[in-house]
């Protein structure tokens, strides 16, 4: 049995467009304007990124991550 693992954080593919589109979608669904620059969000914990823009509300943060 052979196990292959792929690191998809920009090493093999450019995952940034898909990640930032999903973050924008979450903000749109919550009715909150997305930050202009979402590049720092790539590779970071979403819960930390959503905390300040969503007022640190645990339910709103979890809703955005879901």
PDB file of N, CA, C and O in Angstrom:
ATOM      1  N   UNK A   1       0.842  -1.175   0.000  1.00  0.00           N
ATOM      2  CA  UNK A   1       0.000   0.000   0.000  1.00  0.00           C
ATOM      3  C   UNK A   1       0.888   1.239   0.000  1.00  0.00           C
ATOM      4  O   UNK A   1       1.826   1.346   0.790  1.00  0.00           O
ATOM      5  N   UNK A   2       0.583   2.163  -0.888  1.00  0.00           N
ATOM      6  CA  UNK A   2       1.325   3.410  -0.982  1.00  0.00           C
ATOM      7  C   UNK A   2       0.413   4.562  -0.590  1.00  0.00           C
ATOM      8  O   UNK A   2      -0.729   4.658  -1.039  1.00  0.00           O
ATOM      9  N   UNK A   3       0.933   5.413   0.241  1.00  0.00           N
ATOM     10  CA  UNK A   3       0.181   6.591   0.669  1.00  0.00           C
ATOM     11  C   UNK A   3       0.836   7.823   0.080  1.00  0.00           C
ATOM     12  O   UNK A   3       2.038   8.029   0.242  1.00  0.00           O
ATOM     13  N   UNK A   4       0.055   8.639  -0.599  1.00  0.00           N
ATOM     14  CA  UNK A   4       0.560   9.884  -1.175  1.00  0.00           C
ATOM     15  C   UNK A   4      -0.175  11.046  -0.533  1.00  0.00           C
ATOM     16  O   UNK A   4      -1.405  11.068  -0.491  1.00  0.00           O
ATOM     17  N   UNK A   5       0.580  12.002  -0.039  1.00  0.00           N
ATOM     18  CA  UNK A   5       0.008  13.206   0.547  1.00  0.00           C
ATOM     19  C   UNK A   5       0.408  14.397  -0.309  1.00  0.00           C
ATOM     20  O   UNK A   5       1.547  14.490  -0.766  1.00  0.00           O
ATOM     21  N   UNK A   6      -0.523  15.292  -0.519  1.00  0.00           N
ATOM     22  CA  UNK A   6      -0.248  16.481  -1.316  1.00  0.00           C
ATOM     23  C   UNK A   6      -0.488  17.723  -0.477  1.00  0.00           C
ATOM     24  O   UNK A   6      -1.501  17.834   0.215  1.00  0.00           O
ATOM     25  N   UNK A   7       0.430  18.634  -0.543  1.00  0.00           N
ATOM     26  CA  UNK A   7       0.335  19.900   0.158  1.00  0.00           C
ATOM     27  C   UNK A   7      -0.244  20.921  -0.816  1.00  0.00           C
ATOM     28  O   UNK A   7       0.442  21.357  -1.740  1.00  0.00           O
ATOM     29  N   UNK A   8      -1.500  21.302  -0.614  1.00  0.00           N
ATOM     30  CA  UNK A   8      -2.191  22.154  -1.576  1.00  0.00           C
ATOM     31  C   UNK A   8      -2.308  23.605  -1.096  1.00  0.00           C
ATOM     32  O   UNK A   8      -3.322  24.262  -1.329  1.00  0.00           O
ATOM     33  N   UNK A   9      -1.273  24.091  -0.433  1.00  0.00           N
ATOM     34  CA  UNK A   9      -1.312  25.468   0.063  1.00  0.00           C
ATOM     35  C   UNK A   9      -0.540  26.429  -0.826  1.00  0.00           C
ATOM     36  O   UNK A   9      -0.083  27.475  -0.365  1.00  0.00           O
ATOM     37  N   UNK A  10      -0.398  26.090  -2.062  1.00  0.00           N
ATOM     38  CA  UNK A  10       0.309  26.973  -2.979  1.00  0.00           C
ATOM     39  C   UNK A  10       1.590  26.373  -3.512  1.00  0.00           C
ATOM     40  O   UNK A  10       2.193  26.923  -4.433  1.00  0.00           O
ATOM     41  N   UNK A  11       2.016  25.259  -2.950  1.00  0.00           N
ATOM     42  CA  UNK A  11       3.234  24.612  -3.410  1.00  0.00           C
ATOM     43  C   UNK A  11       3.014  23.927  -4.751  1.00  0.00           C
ATOM     44  O   UNK A  11       3.804  24.104  -5.678  1.00  0.00           O
ATOM     45  N   UNK A  12       1.951  23.152  -4.855  1.00  0.00           N
ATOM     46  CA  UNK A  12       1.665  22.415  -6.087  1.00  0.00           C
ATOM     47  C   UNK A  12       0.616  23.093  -6.956  1.00  0.00           C
ATOM     48  O   UNK A  12       0.663  23.000  -8.183  1.00  0.00           O
ATOM     49  N   UNK A  13      -0.314  23.765  -6.329  1.00  0.00           N
ATOM     50  CA  UNK A  13      -1.373  24.464  -7.065  1.00  0.00           C
ATOM     51  C   UNK A  13      -1.592  25.832  -6.432  1.00  0.00           C
ATOM     52  O   UNK A  13      -1.175  26.072  -5.299  1.00  0.00           O
ATOM     53  N   UNK A  14      -2.239  26.716  -7.154  1.00  0.00           N
ATOM     54  CA  UNK A  14      -2.588  28.022  -6.607  1.00  0.00           C
ATOM     55  C   UNK A  14      -3.988  27.917  -6.018  1.00  0.00           C
ATOM     56  O   UNK A  14      -4.978  28.059  -6.736  1.00  0.00           O
ATOM     57  N   UNK A  15      -4.075  27.669  -4.722  1.00  0.00           N
ATOM     58  CA  UNK A  15      -5.361  27.478  -4.063  1.00  0.00           C
ATOM     59  C   UNK A  15      -5.977  28.794  -3.586  1.00  0.00           C
ATOM     60  O   UNK A  15      -7.121  28.808  -3.131  1.00  0.00           O
ATOM     61  N   UNK A  16      -5.241  29.890  -3.684  1.00  0.00           N
ATOM     62  CA  UNK A  16      -5.734  31.174  -3.183  1.00  0.00           C
ATOM     63  C   UNK A  16      -7.076  31.604  -3.778  1.00  0.00           C
ATOM     64  O   UNK A  16      -7.945  32.035  -3.021  1.00  0.00           O
ATOM     65  N   UNK A  17      -7.291  31.509  -5.102  1.00  0.00           N
ATOM     66  CA  UNK A  17      -8.590  31.950  -5.641  1.00  0.00           C
ATOM     67  C   UNK A  17      -9.776  31.186  -5.048  1.00  0.00           C
ATOM     68  O   UNK A  17     -10.816  31.785  -4.775  1.00  0.00           O
ATOM     69  N   UNK A  18      -9.638  29.908  -4.851  1.00  0.00           N
ATOM     70  CA  UNK A  18     -10.733  29.121  -4.275  1.00  0.00           C
ATOM     71  C   UNK A  18     -10.973  29.454  -2.816  1.00  0.00           C
ATOM     72  O   UNK A  18     -12.118  29.540  -2.373  1.00  0.00           O
ATOM     73  N   UNK A  19      -9.891  29.641  -2.067  1.00  0.00           N
ATOM     74  CA  UNK A  19     -10.013  29.962  -0.649  1.00  0.00           C
ATOM     75  C   UNK A  19     -10.649  31.338  -0.466  1.00  0.00           C
ATOM     76  O   UNK A  19     -11.572  31.498   0.333  1.00  0.00           O
ATOM     77  N   UNK A  20     -10.156  32.326  -1.205  1.00  0.00           N
ATOM     78  CA  UNK A  20     -10.696  33.681  -1.044  1.00  0.00           C
ATOM     79  C   UNK A  20     -12.148  33.760  -1.530  1.00  0.00           C
ATOM     80  O   UNK A  20     -12.939  34.520  -0.972  1.00  0.00           O
ATOM     81  N   UNK A  21     -12.506  32.992  -2.552  1.00  0.00           N
ATOM     82  CA  UNK A  21     -13.902  32.975  -3.011  1.00  0.00           C
ATOM     83  C   UNK A  21     -14.813  32.422  -1.915  1.00  0.00           C
ATOM     84  O   UNK A  21     -15.916  32.931  -1.714  1.00  0.00           O
ATOM     85  N   UNK A  22     -14.370  31.405  -1.220  1.00  0.00           N
ATOM     86  CA  UNK A  22     -15.174  30.830  -0.135  1.00  0.00           C
ATOM     87  C   UNK A  22     -15.316  31.812   1.029  1.00  0.00           C
ATOM     88  O   UNK A  22     -16.380  31.901   1.641  1.00  0.00           O
ATOM     89  N   UNK A  23     -14.256  32.542   1.331  1.00  0.00           N
ATOM     90  CA  UNK A  23     -14.322  33.533   2.404  1.00  0.00           C
ATOM     91  C   UNK A  23     -15.281  34.656   2.021  1.00  0.00           C
ATOM     92  O   UNK A  23     -16.093  35.085   2.841  1.00  0.00           O
ATOM     93  N   UNK A  24     -15.193  35.133   0.783  1.00  0.00           N
ATOM     94  CA  UNK A  24     -16.122  36.174   0.316  1.00  0.00           C
ATOM     95  C   UNK A  24     -17.574  35.685   0.382  1.00  0.00           C
ATOM     96  O   UNK A  24     -18.471  36.433   0.771  1.00  0.00           O
ATOM     97  N   UNK A  25     -17.792  34.429   0.001  1.00  0.00           N
ATOM     98  CA  UNK A  25     -19.129  33.834   0.047  1.00  0.00           C
ATOM     99  C   UNK A  25     -19.669  33.853   1.481  1.00  0.00           C
ATOM    100  O   UNK A  25     -20.828  34.202   1.709  1.00  0.00           O
ATOM    101  N   UNK A  26     -18.828  33.477   2.440  1.00  0.00           N
ATOM    102  CA  UNK A  26     -19.262  33.466   3.844  1.00  0.00           C
ATOM    103  C   UNK A  26     -19.643  34.873   4.298  1.00  0.00           C
ATOM    104  O   UNK A  26     -20.672  35.061   4.947  1.00  0.00           O
ATOM    105  N   UNK A  27     -18.820  35.855   3.960  1.00  0.00           N
ATOM    106  CA  UNK A  27     -19.151  37.231   4.329  1.00  0.00           C
ATOM    107  C   UNK A  27     -20.453  37.679   3.666  1.00  0.00           C
ATOM    108  O   UNK A  27     -21.292  38.313   4.306  1.00  0.00           O
ATOM    109  N   UNK A  28     -20.621  37.352   2.394  1.00  0.00           N
ATOM    110  CA  UNK A  28     -21.859  37.713   1.690  1.00  0.00           C
ATOM    111  C   UNK A  28     -23.079  37.112   2.376  1.00  0.00           C
ATOM    112  O   UNK A  28     -24.086  37.795   2.565  1.00  0.00           O
ATOM    113  N   UNK A  29     -22.994  35.841   2.749  1.00  0.00           N
ATOM    114  CA  UNK A  29     -24.120  35.160   3.388  1.00  0.00           C
ATOM    115  C   UNK A  29     -24.450  35.783   4.738  1.00  0.00           C
ATOM    116  O   UNK A  29     -25.607  35.774   5.159  1.00  0.00           O
ATOM    117  N   UNK A  30     -23.436  36.327   5.422  1.00  0.00           N
ATOM    118  CA  UNK A  30     -23.657  36.957   6.716  1.00  0.00           C
ATOM    119  C   UNK A  30     -24.017  38.435   6.593  1.00  0.00           C
ATOM    120  O   UNK A  30     -24.326  39.087   7.590  1.00  0.00           O
ATOM    121  N   UNK A  31     -23.977  38.961   5.372  1.00  0.00           N
ATOM    122  CA  UNK A  31     -24.298  40.357   5.160  1.00  0.00           C
ATOM    123  C   UNK A  31     -23.248  41.321   5.679  1.00  0.00           C
ATOM    124  O   UNK A  31     -23.556  42.450   6.059  1.00  0.00           O
ATOM    125  N   UNK A  32     -22.006  40.861   5.692  1.00  0.00           N
ATOM    126  CA  UNK A  32     -20.889  41.674   6.183  1.00  0.00           C
ATOM    127  C   UNK A  32     -19.924  41.897   5.030  1.00  0.00           C
ATOM    128  O   UNK A  32     -19.610  40.948   4.312  1.00  0.00           O
ATOM    129  N   UNK A  33     -19.444  43.118   4.827  1.00  0.00           N
ATOM    130  CA  UNK A  33     -18.475  43.348   3.747  1.00  0.00           C
ATOM    131  C   UNK A  33     -17.165  42.607   4.023  1.00  0.00           C
ATOM    132  O   UNK A  33     -16.645  42.636   5.139  1.00  0.00           O
ATOM    133  N   UNK A  34     -16.654  41.958   3.009  1.00  0.00           N
ATOM    134  CA  UNK A  34     -15.380  41.244   3.137  1.00  0.00           C
ATOM    135  C   UNK A  34     -14.225  42.237   3.112  1.00  0.00           C
ATOM    136  O   UNK A  34     -14.306  43.262   2.435  1.00  0.00           O
ATOM    137  N   UNK A  35     -13.146  41.944   3.846  1.00  0.00           N
ATOM    138  CA  UNK A  35     -11.958  42.795   3.761  1.00  0.00           C
ATOM    139  C   UNK A  35     -11.450  42.835   2.320  1.00  0.00           C
ATOM    140  O   UNK A  35     -11.611  41.870   1.573  1.00  0.00           O
ATOM    141  N   UNK A  36     -10.839  43.947   1.935  1.00  0.00           N
ATOM    142  CA  UNK A  36     -10.351  44.102   0.561  1.00  0.00           C
ATOM    143  C   UNK A  36      -9.254  43.099   0.231  1.00  0.00           C
ATOM    144  O   UNK A  36      -9.233  42.549  -0.870  1.00  0.00           O
ATOM    145  N   UNK A  37      -8.354  42.855   1.159  1.00  0.00           N
ATOM    146  CA  UNK A  37      -7.232  41.947   0.911  1.00  0.00           C
ATOM    147  C   UNK A  37      -7.421  40.667   1.712  1.00  0.00           C
ATOM    148  O   UNK A  37      -7.312  40.672   2.938  1.00  0.00           O
ATOM    149  N   UNK A  38      -7.701  39.584   1.025  1.00  0.00           N
ATOM    150  CA  UNK A  38      -7.908  38.302   1.698  1.00  0.00           C
ATOM    151  C   UNK A  38      -6.683  37.387   1.612  1.00  0.00           C
ATOM    152  O   UNK A  38      -6.720  36.262   2.109  1.00  0.00           O
ATOM    153  N   UNK A  39      -5.607  37.855   0.993  1.00  0.00           N
ATOM    154  CA  UNK A  39      -4.411  37.010   0.887  1.00  0.00           C
ATOM    155  C   UNK A  39      -3.879  36.551   2.242  1.00  0.00           C
ATOM    156  O   UNK A  39      -3.459  35.400   2.359  1.00  0.00           O
ATOM    157  N   UNK A  40      -3.876  37.410   3.283  1.00  0.00           N
ATOM    158  CA  UNK A  40      -3.381  36.938   4.578  1.00  0.00           C
ATOM    159  C   UNK A  40      -4.212  35.804   5.180  1.00  0.00           C
ATOM    160  O   UNK A  40      -3.741  35.094   6.068  1.00  0.00           O
ATOM    161  N   UNK A  41      -5.441  35.631   4.701  1.00  0.00           N
ATOM    162  CA  UNK A  41      -6.304  34.575   5.219  1.00  0.00           C
ATOM    163  C   UNK A  41      -5.879  33.197   4.717  1.00  0.00           C
ATOM    164  O   UNK A  41      -6.182  32.186   5.350  1.00  0.00           O
ATOM    165  N   UNK A  42      -5.187  33.152   3.597  1.00  0.00           N
ATOM    166  CA  UNK A  42      -4.762  31.879   3.021  1.00  0.00           C
ATOM    167  C   UNK A  42      -3.727  31.237   3.933  1.00  0.00           C
ATOM    168  O   UNK A  42      -2.660  31.801   4.174  1.00  0.00           O
ATOM    169  N   UNK A  43      -4.051  30.068   4.429  1.00  0.00           N
ATOM    170  CA  UNK A  43      -3.132  29.335   5.299  1.00  0.00           C
ATOM    171  C   UNK A  43      -3.303  29.645   6.773  1.00  0.00           C
ATOM    172  O   UNK A  43      -2.651  29.015   7.605  1.00  0.00           O
ATOM    173  N   UNK A  44      -4.159  30.597   7.125  1.00  0.00           N
ATOM    174  CA  UNK A  44      -4.370  30.908   8.537  1.00  0.00           C
ATOM    175  C   UNK A  44      -5.664  30.261   9.028  1.00  0.00           C
ATOM    176  O   UNK A  44      -6.451  29.744   8.235  1.00  0.00           O
ATOM    177  N   UNK A  45      -5.869  30.295  10.319  1.00  0.00           N
ATOM    178  CA  UNK A  45      -7.090  29.727  10.889  1.00  0.00           C
ATOM    179  C   UNK A  45      -8.272  30.644  10.593  1.00  0.00           C
ATOM    180  O   UNK A  45      -8.235  31.833  10.907  1.00  0.00           O
ATOM    181  N   UNK A  46      -9.304  30.096   9.998  1.00  0.00           N
ATOM    182  CA  UNK A  46     -10.467  30.898   9.633  1.00  0.00           C
ATOM    183  C   UNK A  46     -11.136  31.527  10.849  1.00  0.00           C
ATOM    184  O   UNK A  46     -11.595  32.667  10.786  1.00  0.00           O
ATOM    185  N   UNK A  47     -11.193  30.795  11.943  1.00  0.00           N
ATOM    186  CA  UNK A  47     -11.844  31.338  13.135  1.00  0.00           C
ATOM    187  C   UNK A  47     -11.149  32.611  13.612  1.00  0.00           C
ATOM    188  O   UNK A  47     -11.812  33.550  14.053  1.00  0.00           O
ATOM    189  N   UNK A  48      -9.839  32.650  13.528  1.00  0.00           N
ATOM    190  CA  UNK A  48      -9.101  33.854  13.926  1.00  0.00           C
ATOM    191  C   UNK A  48      -9.374  34.994  12.952  1.00  0.00           C
ATOM    192  O   UNK A  48      -9.549  36.137  13.374  1.00  0.00           O
ATOM    193  N   UNK A  49      -9.412  34.702  11.677  1.00  0.00           N
ATOM    194  CA  UNK A  49      -9.661  35.725  10.676  1.00  0.00           C
ATOM    195  C   UNK A  49     -11.050  36.326  10.768  1.00  0.00           C
ATOM    196  O   UNK A  49     -11.221  37.534  10.602  1.00  0.00           O
ATOM    197  N   UNK A  50     -12.049  35.483  11.034  1.00  0.00           N
ATOM    198  CA  UNK A  50     -13.425  35.955  11.109  1.00  0.00           C
ATOM    199  C   UNK A  50     -13.727  36.684  12.427  1.00  0.00           C
ATOM    200  O   UNK A  50     -14.708  37.424  12.499  1.00  0.00           O
ATOM    201  N   UNK A  51     -12.920  36.494  13.455  1.00  0.00           N
ATOM    202  CA  UNK A  51     -13.231  37.020  14.788  1.00  0.00           C
ATOM    203  C   UNK A  51     -13.451  38.531  14.791  1.00  0.00           C
ATOM    204  O   UNK A  51     -14.523  38.988  15.189  1.00  0.00           O
ATOM    205  N   UNK A  52     -12.489  39.298  14.368  1.00  0.00           N
ATOM    206  CA  UNK A  52     -12.616  40.764  14.435  1.00  0.00           C
ATOM    207  C   UNK A  52     -13.718  41.300  13.522  1.00  0.00           C
ATOM    208  O   UNK A  52     -14.536  42.098  13.977  1.00  0.00           O
ATOM    209  N   UNK A  53     -13.772  40.890  12.243  1.00  0.00           N
ATOM    210  CA  UNK A  53     -14.835  41.437  11.387  1.00  0.00           C
ATOM    211  C   UNK A  53     -16.245  41.068  11.851  1.00  0.00           C
ATOM    212  O   UNK A  53     -17.206  41.767  11.530  1.00  0.00           O
ATOM    213  N   UNK A  54     -16.370  39.984  12.595  1.00  0.00           N
ATOM    214  CA  UNK A  54     -17.701  39.550  13.052  1.00  0.00           C
ATOM    215  C   UNK A  54     -17.945  39.874  14.520  1.00  0.00           C
ATOM    216  O   UNK A  54     -18.864  39.330  15.130  1.00  0.00           O
ATOM    217  N   UNK A  55     -17.133  40.754  15.088  1.00  0.00           N
ATOM    218  CA  UNK A  55     -17.359  41.194  16.462  1.00  0.00           C
ATOM    219  C   UNK A  55     -17.077  40.148  17.523  1.00  0.00           C
ATOM    220  O   UNK A  55     -17.604  40.241  18.631  1.00  0.00           O
ATOM    221  N   UNK A  56     -16.263  39.162  17.212  1.00  0.00           N
ATOM    222  CA  UNK A  56     -15.852  38.112  18.151  1.00  0.00           C
ATOM    223  C   UNK A  56     -17.026  37.294  18.676  1.00  0.00           C
ATOM    224  O   UNK A  56     -16.913  36.654  19.721  1.00  0.00           O
ATOM    225  N   UNK A  57     -18.144  37.307  17.966  1.00  0.00           N
ATOM    226  CA  UNK A  57     -19.307  36.495  18.376  1.00  0.00           C
ATOM    227  C   UNK A  57     -19.112  35.053  17.961  1.00  0.00           C
ATOM    228  O   UNK A  57     -18.994  34.749  16.774  1.00  0.00           O
ATOM    229  N   UNK A  58     -19.077  34.168  18.937  1.00  0.00           N
ATOM    230  CA  UNK A  58     -18.784  32.761  18.680  1.00  0.00           C
ATOM    231  C   UNK A  58     -19.754  32.123  17.675  1.00  0.00           C
ATOM    232  O   UNK A  58     -19.326  31.381  16.790  1.00  0.00           O
ATOM    233  N   UNK A  59     -21.061  32.410  17.809  1.00  0.00           N
ATOM    234  CA  UNK A  59     -22.048  31.814  16.894  1.00  0.00           C
ATOM    235  C   UNK A  59     -21.836  32.324  15.461  1.00  0.00           C
ATOM    236  O   UNK A  59     -21.933  31.550  14.509  1.00  0.00           O
ATOM    237  N   UNK A  60     -21.549  33.613  15.308  1.00  0.00           N
ATOM    238  CA  UNK A  60     -21.329  34.172  13.976  1.00  0.00           C
ATOM    239  C   UNK A  60     -20.049  33.605  13.367  1.00  0.00           C
ATOM    240  O   UNK A  60     -20.007  33.306  12.174  1.00  0.00           O
ATOM    241  N   UNK A  61     -19.018  33.459  14.173  1.00  0.00           N
ATOM    242  CA  UNK A  61     -17.746  32.895  13.685  1.00  0.00           C
ATOM    243  C   UNK A  61     -17.964  31.461  13.208  1.00  0.00           C
ATOM    244  O   UNK A  61     -17.525  31.094  12.118  1.00  0.00           O
ATOM    245  N   UNK A  62     -18.634  30.660  14.013  1.00  0.00           N
ATOM    246  CA  UNK A  62     -18.889  29.267  13.626  1.00  0.00           C
ATOM    247  C   UNK A  62     -19.779  29.207  12.389  1.00  0.00           C
ATOM    248  O   UNK A  62     -19.589  28.338  11.537  1.00  0.00           O
ATOM    249  N   UNK A  63     -20.743  30.113  12.275  1.00  0.00           N
ATOM    250  CA  UNK A  63     -21.588  30.165  11.090  1.00  0.00           C
ATOM    251  C   UNK A  63     -20.780  30.484   9.846  1.00  0.00           C
ATOM    252  O   UNK A  63     -21.018  29.915   8.781  1.00  0.00           O
ATOM    253  N   UNK A  64     -19.823  31.396   9.979  1.00  0.00           N
ATOM    254  CA  UNK A  64     -18.972  31.741   8.837  1.00  0.00           C
ATOM    255  C   UNK A  64     -18.090  30.563   8.444  1.00  0.00           C
ATOM    256  O   UNK A  64     -17.917  30.290   7.256  1.00  0.00           O
ATOM    257  N   UNK A  65     -17.536  29.869   9.417  1.00  0.00           N
ATOM    258  CA  UNK A  65     -16.677  28.713   9.125  1.00  0.00           C
ATOM    259  C   UNK A  65     -17.492  27.590   8.493  1.00  0.00           C
ATOM    260  O   UNK A  65     -17.032  26.933   7.560  1.00  0.00           O
ATOM    261  N   UNK A  66     -18.699  27.372   9.002  1.00  0.00           N
ATOM    262  CA  UNK A  66     -19.564  26.330   8.420  1.00  0.00           C
ATOM    263  C   UNK A  66     -19.910  26.676   6.991  1.00  0.00           C
ATOM    264  O   UNK A  66     -20.628  25.925   6.331  1.00  0.00           O
TER     265      UNK A  66
END
